[in-house]
Amino acid sequence: MADKPKIREAIVVEGRDDTINLKRAVDCFTIETHGFGIRRETIEEIRKAYETTGIIIFTDPDHSGEEIRRKLKEQFPKAKHAYLLKKDALKAGDIGVENAEPGAVIEALNKCRAVLEDDGPDEITMEDLDRAGLVGGKDSRTRREQVAGILGIGYSNAGAMLKKLKGFRITKEDFYEAVRTVDNQRDQG
């Protein structure tokens, strides 16, 4: 698929294979729960997306997936929900989002009224991260952690941070404001 639909909301899935499969069908930002024991950091990341871009909960059409969906629905009552039919998620006896064909994924997202994105904010690039001292320097990790804390996106390496900045639709203006805040705190400390 040359021109994949771009989804504005963050899509909450169970695991890495779900993310890989969704990205075959659509251009999207995903957050992985890694099963039932959703870490506090992951809940905070989901909350950030819920409050900024909105979220779509897209779990497997099985008992475990429905339990995860139920837990998330309690905390995020206005989330959208994408559902696959079991027959569309079944492959070699295994059921899951990771098995669905791109057409079934797109249909499920259309049914939940996923927001197709036009042009987002000016996109932040790896060059911006480098310019801000968040890549390759001796204190880059600390600076990334501080900027991520200010933006409320959770710490990650540079590549994952870039994905989060894009996924949460952080503007260049907000990004550079967070960098200036870190710089000002260092100057005063």
Sequence and secondary structure as in RCSB ss.txt:
>XXXX:A:sequence
MADKPKIREAIVVEGRDDTINLKRAVDCFTIETHGFGIRRETIEEIRKAYETTGIIIFTDPDHSGEEIRRKLKEQ
FPKAKHAYLLKKDALKAGDIGVENAEPGAVIEALNKCRAVLEDDGPDEITMEDLDRAGLVGGKDSRTRREQVAGI
LGIGYSNAGAMLKKLKGFRITKEDFYEAVRTVDNQRDQG
>XXXX:A:secstr
  S  EEEEEEEESSHHHHHHHHHH EEEEEE  SSS  HHHHHHHHHHHHHT EEE   SSHHHHHHHHHHHHH
 TT EE    GGGSEETTEESGGG  HHHHHHHHHHTT  B    S    HHHHHHTT SSSTTHHHHHHHHHHH
HTS    HHHHHHHHHHTT  HHHHHHHHHHHHHHHHH 
